[in-house]
Amino acid sequence: MIRRMRWLAAGLALLASSTSVSASAPASPAGRWLTEDGKAIVEIMPCGAALCGAISRILKPDPGAPKNDVNNPDPRLRQRPTGNLRILSGFVPDRSRWRGQVYDPRTGRTYKSFVEVRSDDTLALTGCVWMLCQTQHWRRSR
């Protein structure tokens, strides 16, 4: 029995040493990104020790949409214009992706979020409420 345990431990140690675990940081999402619906460009940049992102340009405004952050839960912030509105905040590396928060000005809600730069130069932005998540794919803007 003890001999089997030693063999098992040796085998596990060998397996662990042969598996390479990358300790490198994920690819940075910094730059300009075209949203999935093509309506805006969001610029992701350093904000202190983390990354954040703001709407840098609205390409296709909705005719009836408010031009201010009217759905914000904080009444003091409801007069902020949606142009240049910070919607991504606090993004820090977390394994192969970045973890932070995304703000949806259409609903006034903030969600736990992850971003990951894909090999095809797209950005996967995932927002989650509890265990329910939804992903959008943004394209790099030149």
N, C-alpha and C positions, 0 to 999 in steps of 0.2 A: 504494500500500500504506500509506504513512504517512498519507495523507488518510483512508483507511478507519479506521485506528486512532484518529485524532483524533475522527471522527464516533462511533465506538463508545464512546470515553471520555466524550465529551460526552453521549451518550445515557444511559450508565450513571450519570453524575453527576446528570442531570436526574431519572432514575428514583429515585435515592437521596434526592434532596431533596424529591420529591413524596410519598414514603412516610413517614408519620409513625410514629415509634417511641415508644411511651409509656415514660417513665422513672419513672413513679409506682410506688409500692409496691403489692403485692397487698392485697386486702381482708383485714383482720385477722380471724383465726378466734377471737379472744378471746370467751369466753362459755361458756354451758352447752349441751351437745349430747347428745341421746338417741342411743345406739348403734343400729346397723342392726337388731340382733336385739331391741331394746327392753328389754334386761336391765339397763342401767346408764346413768347420766348422768355424763359426763366434763366437767370444767370446765377450760377452757384459759385461761391467765393469763400475765402477764409473769413471767419468772424471770431476773433480771439483764438482760443484753442480748438474750436470746432469749425464746421462749415455751415453756411446758411445759403438760402436762395431767395431771390426776389423776382417778381415779374418785371422784366426790363422793357418789354414792349408788347402791347396788345395789337395783334395783327388783324383779327376779325371780331370786332366788338358785337355783342348781342344788342340789337336795337332797343329792346325793352329793359336791358340789364342796368342796375344802378351803377353809377360811376364812383360810388363810395362804398366803404366796407360796412354797409347798413345792417348786416346780419351778425356783426361781432357781438359776443355776449357782454363785452365791456362797453357801456354806453359812451364813455369818453373817447373810444376809438372808432366810432361809427362814421365819423366825418372824414376818415383817412381815404384818400383816393386809391382805387384799385391798381392804378399804374404805379410801379415801384413798390408794391406791397410785398413784404417779406412773408413767404408761404412755407419755406423750409427753414428749420432751425435746430441747432444743437447736434449736428451730425458728426459722429465720431466713429473711427474704425471699429468693426465688430466682425472678426474672422474674415470672410471673403467679401463683406459688404460694409455699408455704413449705416448706423442706427441713429435715429433722431425723431423729429416730429414734422408733420405736414399739416398746414392750416388750409381749410377749404373755405374761401370767402363766400361761396354760394350758400353754404349752410351755417357758417360761423363756428364750425366744429374743428377741433384739433385732434389728430390721430397719431398713434405710434406708427413709425414709418421706417422703411429700409430702402436704401438705394444701392444698386449694383451696376457698374459699368460692364457691359457685355463685350465679347470679342468682336462683334459686328459694329462697334462704336455706337451702340444704343444704350440708353439708361433705363433700367427696370426700376420703377418707383412703386413700392408696395405700401399701402396704408391699411392699418388693421384696427378693428374694434373687437376686443376680446380675442376670440380665435378666428373670426371672420376677416379675411383679407382680400383686397382687390389690387391688381397690378396694372399700371399703365406703362407703355413703352414710349419713351421720348427719343427723338433723333438729335444728334449734335447739329448745332446751327453754326454756319460759317460766317 
